[in-house]
Amino acid sequence: MSPSALRLLSLVIGGAALPLFGLYALLIFISIPNATGGMEPIMATICYTAFTCIFGALITVAINFSLQLSREAKGAHRLP
């Protein structure tokens, strides 16, 4: 692929981490226990842990893939 296409893909994939972080924040906000209802505190803790693991992994993969494409666009080849 051409360097310009790789740079564009790098920006697009890097930008995909922002909506993932926004969705993570929304799900954490929804699962907050409150006085008028909502989730039980134990279930909320389980949801917090699960959401953190899942979205942390997805955001890490997106950022690492974006950095790899950026290095490819510059012509630097580095094995993981």
N, CA, C and O atoms as a GROMACS GRO file, in nm:
protein
  320
    1MET      N    1   0.083  -0.118   0.000
    1MET     CA    2   0.000   0.000   0.000
    1MET      C    3   0.088   0.125   0.000
    1MET      O    4   0.204   0.123   0.042
    2SER      N    5   0.030   0.230  -0.048
    2SER     CA    6   0.106   0.355  -0.055
    2SER      C    7   0.116   0.418   0.085
    2SER      O    8   0.030   0.396   0.170
    3PRO      N    9   0.222   0.496   0.106
    3PRO     CA   10   0.237   0.561   0.238
    3PRO      C   11   0.120   0.653   0.274
    3PRO      O   12   0.082   0.662   0.391
    4SER      N   13   0.063   0.721   0.176
    4SER     CA   14  -0.049   0.811   0.208
    4SER      C   15  -0.173   0.732   0.252
    4SER      O   16  -0.244   0.775   0.343
    5ALA      N   17  -0.197   0.618   0.191
    5ALA     CA   18  -0.310   0.534   0.233
    5ALA      C   19  -0.285   0.477   0.373
    5ALA      O   20  -0.377   0.466   0.454
    6LEU      N   21  -0.161   0.440   0.400
    6LEU     CA   22  -0.128   0.389   0.533
    6LEU      C   23  -0.144   0.496   0.640
    6LEU      O   24  -0.191   0.467   0.750
    7ARG      N   25  -0.105   0.620   0.609
    7ARG     CA   26  -0.123   0.729   0.704
    7ARG      C   27  -0.270   0.755   0.732
    7ARG      O   28  -0.310   0.778   0.846
    8LEU      N   29  -0.352   0.751   0.627
    8LEU     CA   30  -0.496   0.772   0.642
    8LEU      C   31  -0.557   0.661   0.727
    8LEU      O   32  -0.636   0.689   0.817
    9LEU      N   33  -0.522   0.536   0.700
    9LEU     CA   34  -0.572   0.425   0.780
    9LEU      C   35  -0.526   0.436   0.925
    9LEU      O   36  -0.600   0.400   1.017
   10SER      N   37  -0.404   0.484   0.944
   10SER     CA   38  -0.354   0.501   1.079
   10SER      C   39  -0.438   0.602   1.157
   10SER      O   40  -0.470   0.580   1.273
   11LEU      N   41  -0.474   0.713   1.092
   11LEU     CA   42  -0.558   0.814   1.157
   11LEU      C   43  -0.698   0.761   1.184
   11LEU      O   44  -0.756   0.787   1.290
   12VAL      N   45  -0.753   0.686   1.090
   12VAL     CA   46  -0.889   0.633   1.106
   12VAL      C   47  -0.894   0.533   1.221
   12VAL      O   48  -0.984   0.538   1.305
   13ILE      N   49  -0.798   0.443   1.226
   13ILE     CA   50  -0.797   0.343   1.332
   13ILE      C   51  -0.762   0.407   1.466
   13ILE      O   52  -0.817   0.367   1.569
   14GLY      N   53  -0.674   0.505   1.466
   14GLY     CA   54  -0.645   0.578   1.589
   14GLY      C   55  -0.767   0.654   1.639
   14GLY      O   56  -0.791   0.662   1.760
   15GLY      N   57  -0.844   0.707   1.547
   15GLY     CA   58  -0.967   0.777   1.583
   15GLY      C   59  -1.077   0.684   1.631
   15GLY      O   60  -1.172   0.728   1.696
   16ALA      N   61  -1.066   0.556   1.598
   16ALA     CA   62  -1.167   0.459   1.643
   16ALA      C   63  -1.158   0.435   1.793
   16ALA      O   64  -1.252   0.382   1.853
   17ALA      N   65  -1.047   0.471   1.855
   17ALA     CA   66  -1.033   0.453   2.000
   17ALA      C   67  -1.121   0.552   2.077
   17ALA      O   68  -1.164   0.521   2.188
   18LEU      N   69  -1.150   0.668   2.021
   18LEU     CA   70  -1.232   0.768   2.090
   18LEU      C   71  -1.378   0.722   2.107
   18LEU      O   72  -1.431   0.734   2.218
   19PRO      N   73  -1.444   0.671   2.003
   19PRO     CA   74  -1.580   0.620   2.026
   19PRO      C   75  -1.583   0.500   2.120
   19PRO      O   76  -1.680   0.483   2.195
   20LEU      N   77  -1.480   0.418   2.117
   20LEU     CA   78  -1.474   0.306   2.212
   20LEU      C   79  -1.466   0.357   2.355
   20LEU      O   80  -1.532   0.303   2.444
   21PHE      N   81  -1.387   0.460   2.378
   21PHE     CA   82  -1.377   0.518   2.511
   21PHE      C   83  -1.510   0.583   2.552
   21PHE      O   84  -1.549   0.574   2.668
   22GLY      N   85  -1.577   0.648   2.458
   22GLY     CA   86  -1.707   0.707   2.487
   22GLY      C   87  -1.812   0.602   2.521
   22GLY      O   88  -1.891   0.622   2.613
   23LEU      N   89  -1.813   0.492   2.449
   23LEU     CA   90  -1.906   0.383   2.479
   23LEU      C   91  -1.876   0.322   2.615
   23LEU      O   92  -1.967   0.287   2.690
   24TYR      N   93  -1.748   0.310   2.647
   24TYR     CA   94  -1.708   0.260   2.779
   24TYR      C   95  -1.761   0.352   2.889
   24TYR      O   96  -1.818   0.304   2.988
   25ALA      N   97  -1.744   0.482   2.873
   25ALA     CA   98  -1.791   0.577   2.974
   25ALA      C   99  -1.943   0.572   2.987
   25ALA      O  100  -1.995   0.582   3.098
   26LEU      N  101  -2.014   0.557   2.876
   26LEU     CA  102  -2.160   0.549   2.879
   26LEU      C  103  -2.206   0.424   2.954
   26LEU      O  104  -2.296   0.430   3.037
   27LEU      N  105  -2.144   0.311   2.925
   27LEU     CA  106  -2.182   0.187   2.992
   27LEU      C  107  -2.150   0.191   3.141
   27LEU      O  108  -2.227   0.138   3.222
   28ILE      N  109  -2.039   0.252   3.178
   28ILE     CA  110  -2.007   0.266   3.320
   28ILE      C  111  -2.109   0.358   3.387
   28ILE      O  112  -2.152   0.330   3.499
   29PHE      N  113  -2.148   0.466   3.321
   29PHE     CA  114  -2.246   0.558   3.378
   29PHE      C  115  -2.382   0.489   3.396
   29PHE      O  116  -2.449   0.511   3.497
   30ILE      N  117  -2.421   0.406   3.299
   30ILE     CA  118  -2.550   0.338   3.307
   30ILE      C  119  -2.551   0.237   3.422
   30ILE      O  120  -2.655   0.218   3.486
   31SER      N  121  -2.439   0.172   3.449
   31SER     CA  122  -2.437   0.066   3.550
   31SER      C  123  -2.407   0.115   3.691
   31SER      O  124  -2.376   0.035   3.778
   32ILE      N  125  -2.416   0.246   3.716
   32ILE     CA  126  -2.392   0.301   3.850
   32ILE      C  127  -2.513   0.269   3.938
   32ILE      O  128  -2.626   0.300   3.901
   33PRO      N  129  -2.492   0.208   4.054
   33PRO     CA  130  -2.605   0.188   4.146
   33PRO      C  131  -2.645   0.321   4.209
   33PRO      O  132  -2.560   0.405   4.239
   34ASN      N  133  -2.776   0.340   4.230
   34ASN     CA  134  -2.823   0.463   4.293
   34ASN      C  135  -2.934   0.431   4.393
   34ASN      O  136  -2.976   0.315   4.405
   35ALA      N  137  -2.981   0.531   4.463
   35ALA     CA  138  -3.079   0.510   4.571
   35ALA      C  139  -3.218   0.475   4.517
   35ALA      O  140  -3.295   0.408   4.586
   36THR      N  141  -3.251   0.520   4.398
   36THR     CA  142  -3.385   0.496   4.344
   36THR      C  143  -3.394   0.370   4.260
   36THR      O  144  -3.498   0.342   4.202
   37GLY      N  145  -3.288   0.294   4.251
   37GLY     CA  146  -3.291   0.172   4.172
   37GLY      C  147  -3.157   0.149   4.108
   37GLY      O  148  -3.053   0.185   4.164
   38GLY      N  149  -3.159   0.089   3.994
   38GLY     CA  150  -3.034   0.060   3.925
   38GLY      C  151  -2.983  -0.079   3.960
   38GLY      O  152  -3.059  -0.163   4.008
   39MET      N  153  -2.859  -0.102   3.938
   39MET     CA  154  -2.800  -0.233   3.960
   39MET      C  155  -2.760  -0.250   4.106
   39MET      O  156  -2.740  -0.154   4.180
   40GLU      N  157  -2.748  -0.376   4.145
   40GLU     CA  158  -2.694  -0.404   4.278
   40GLU      C  159  -2.544  -0.374   4.277
   40GLU      O  160  -2.480  -0.386   4.172
   41PRO      N  161  -2.487  -0.336   4.391
   41PRO     CA  162  -2.345  -0.300   4.393
   41PRO      C  163  -2.251  -0.412   4.348
   41PRO      O  164  -2.151  -0.385   4.282
   42ILE      N  165  -2.281  -0.537   4.382
   42ILE     CA  166  -2.195  -0.648   4.340
   42ILE      C  167  -2.200  -0.666   4.188
   42ILE      O  168  -2.097  -0.686   4.124
   43MET      N  169  -2.320  -0.658   4.131
   43MET     CA  170  -2.333  -0.670   3.986
   43MET      C  171  -2.264  -0.552   3.915
   43MET      O  172  -2.205  -0.569   3.809
   44ALA      N  173  -2.273  -0.434   3.976
   44ALA     CA  174  -2.206  -0.317   3.917
   44ALA      C  175  -2.056  -0.337   3.917
   44ALA      O  176  -1.989  -0.302   3.820
   45THR      N  177  -2.001  -0.393   4.025
   45THR     CA  178  -1.858  -0.418   4.031
   45THR      C  179  -1.815  -0.519   3.926
   45THR      O  180  -1.711  -0.503   3.863
   46ILE      N  181  -1.895  -0.623   3.906
   46ILE     CA  182  -1.865  -0.722   3.802
   46ILE      C  183  -1.871  -0.657   3.665
   46ILE      O  184  -1.786  -0.685   3.580
   47CYS      N  185  -1.969  -0.571   3.642
   47CYS     CA  186  -1.980  -0.500   3.513
   47CYS      C  187  -1.861  -0.407   3.492
   47CYS      O  188  -1.806  -0.399   3.382
   48TYR      N  189  -1.821  -0.334   3.598
   48TYR     CA  190  -1.706  -0.245   3.586
   48TYR      C  191  -1.581  -0.323   3.545
   48TYR      O  192  -1.507  -0.280   3.456
   49THR      N  193  -1.559  -0.436   3.609
   49THR     CA  194  -1.442  -0.518   3.579
   49THR      C  195  -1.447  -0.571   3.436
   49THR      O  196  -1.348  -0.565   3.364
   50ALA      N  197  -1.562  -0.623   3.397
   50ALA     CA  198  -1.576  -0.678   3.261
   50ALA      C  199  -1.560  -0.570   3.155
   50ALA      O  200  -1.488  -0.588   3.057
   51PHE      N  201  -1.627  -0.456   3.175
   51PHE     CA  202  -1.617  -0.348   3.077
   51PHE      C  203  -1.475  -0.295   3.067
   51PHE      O  204  -1.427  -0.264   2.957
   52THR      N  205  -1.407  -0.284   3.180
   52THR     CA  206  -1.270  -0.235   3.179
   52THR      C  207  -1.178  -0.330   3.103
   52THR      O  208  -1.094  -0.285   3.024
   53CYS      N  209  -1.193  -0.458   3.125
   53CYS     CA  210  -1.108  -0.556   3.054
   53CYS      C  211  -1.137  -0.556   2.904
   53CYS      O  212  -1.045  -0.553   2.823
   54ILE      N  213  -1.264  -0.560   2.868
   54ILE     CA  214  -1.302  -0.568   2.726
   54ILE      C  215  -1.261  -0.442   2.652
   54ILE      O  216  -1.195  -0.449   2.548
   55PHE      N  217  -1.301  -0.326   2.703
   55PHE     CA  218  -1.271  -0.202   2.632
   55PHE      C  219  -1.124  -0.164   2.641
   55PHE      O  220  -1.070  -0.101   2.550
   56GLY      N  221  -1.059  -0.201   2.750
   56GLY     CA  222  -0.915  -0.179   2.759
   56GLY      C  223  -0.840  -0.256   2.652
   56GLY      O  224  -0.747  -0.204   2.590
   57ALA      N  225  -0.880  -0.381   2.630
   57ALA     CA  226  -0.816  -0.462   2.526
   57ALA      C  227  -0.845  -0.405   2.387
   57ALA      O  228  -0.754  -0.397   2.304
   58LEU      N  229  -0.969  -0.367   2.360
   58LEU     CA  230  -1.003  -0.313   2.228
   58LEU      C  231  -0.930  -0.182   2.199
   58LEU      O  232  -0.882  -0.161   2.088
   59ILE      N  233  -0.923  -0.094   2.298
   59ILE     CA  234  -0.854   0.034   2.278
   59ILE      C  235  -0.704   0.011   2.260
   59ILE      O  236  -0.641   0.077   2.177
   60THR      N  237  -0.647  -0.082   2.336
   60THR     CA  238  -0.504  -0.113   2.321
   60THR      C  239  -0.473  -0.168   2.182
   60THR      O  240  -0.374  -0.128   2.121
   61VAL      N  241  -0.556  -0.257   2.132
   61VAL     CA  242  -0.535  -0.313   1.998
   61VAL      C  243  -0.547  -0.205   1.893
   61VAL      O  244  -0.466  -0.200   1.800
   62ALA      N  245  -0.647  -0.117   1.904
   62ALA     CA  246  -0.665  -0.011   1.805
   62ALA      C  247  -0.545   0.084   1.803
   62ALA      O  248  -0.498   0.122   1.696
   63ILE      N  249  -0.496   0.122   1.920
   63ILE     CA  250  -0.382   0.213   1.926
   63ILE      C  251  -0.255   0.147   1.874
   63ILE      O  252  -0.179   0.209   1.799
   64ASN      N  253  -0.231   0.022   1.911
   64ASN     CA  254  -0.112  -0.048   1.862
   64ASN      C  255  -0.116  -0.068   1.712
   64ASN      O  256  -0.014  -0.054   1.644
   65PHE      N  257  -0.234  -0.102   1.659
   65PHE     CA  258  -0.246  -0.120   1.514
   65PHE      C  259  -0.225   0.013   1.443
   65PHE      O  260  -0.164   0.017   1.336
   66SER      N  261  -0.275   0.122   1.499
   66SER     CA  262  -0.255   0.254   1.441
   66SER      C  263  -0.107   0.291   1.439
   66SER      O  264  -0.057   0.343   1.340
   67LEU      N  265  -0.037   0.264   1.549
   67LEU     CA  266   0.106   0.294   1.554
   67LEU      C  267   0.185   0.208   1.454
   67LEU      O  268   0.281   0.256   1.393
   68GLN      N  269   0.145   0.083   1.437
   68GLN     CA  270   0.213  -0.004   1.341
   68GLN      C  271   0.194   0.048   1.198
   68GLN      O  272   0.288   0.049   1.119
   69LEU      N  273   0.071   0.091   1.165
   69LEU     CA  274   0.048   0.146   1.032
   69LEU      C  275   0.126   0.276   1.011
   69LEU      O  276   0.174   0.302   0.901
   70SER      N  277   0.138   0.355   1.114
   70SER     CA  278   0.216   0.479   1.104
   70SER      C  279   0.363   0.447   1.077
   70SER      O  280   0.427   0.514   0.995
   71ARG      N  281   0.416   0.347   1.145
   71ARG     CA  282   0.556   0.308   1.120
   71ARG      C  283   0.573   0.252   0.980
   71ARG      O  284   0.675   0.278   0.915
   72GLU      N  285   0.476   0.177   0.932
   72GLU     CA  286   0.482   0.124   0.794
   72GLU      C  287   0.481   0.237   0.692
   72GLU      O  288   0.550   0.229   0.590
   73ALA      N  289   0.403   0.343   0.718
   73ALA     CA  290   0.396   0.457   0.626
   73ALA      C  291   0.530   0.529   0.618
   73ALA      O  292   0.566   0.583   0.514
   74LYS      N  293   0.606   0.529   0.729
   74LYS     CA  294   0.736   0.595   0.731
   74LYS      C  295   0.846   0.505   0.674
   74LYS      O  296   0.958   0.551   0.653
   75GLY      N  297   0.813   0.379   0.649
   75GLY     CA  298   0.911   0.287   0.593
   75GLY      C  299   0.989   0.210   0.698
   75GLY      O  300   1.081   0.136   0.664
   76ALA      N  301   0.955   0.227   0.822
   76ALA     CA  302   1.024   0.156   0.930
   76ALA      C  303   0.952   0.024   0.957
   76ALA      O  304   0.832   0.022   0.985
   77HIS      N  305   1.026  -0.084   0.949
   77HIS     CA  306   0.967  -0.216   0.974
   77HIS      C  307   1.022  -0.268   1.107
   77HIS      O  308   1.142  -0.287   1.123
   78ARG      N  309   0.931  -0.289   1.200
   78ARG     CA  310   0.969  -0.340   1.329
   78ARG      C  311   0.879  -0.455   1.366
   78ARG      O  312   0.756  -0.441   1.362
   79LEU      N  313   0.935  -0.566   1.401
   79LEU     CA  314   0.856  -0.681   1.437
   79LEU      C  315   0.801  -0.664   1.580
   79LEU      O  316   0.866  -0.603   1.665
   80PRO      N  317   0.682  -0.718   1.604
   80PRO     CA  318   0.624  -0.703   1.738
   80PRO      C  319   0.699  -0.782   1.843
   80PRO      O  320   0.662  -0.779   1.960
   0.00000   0.00000   0.00000
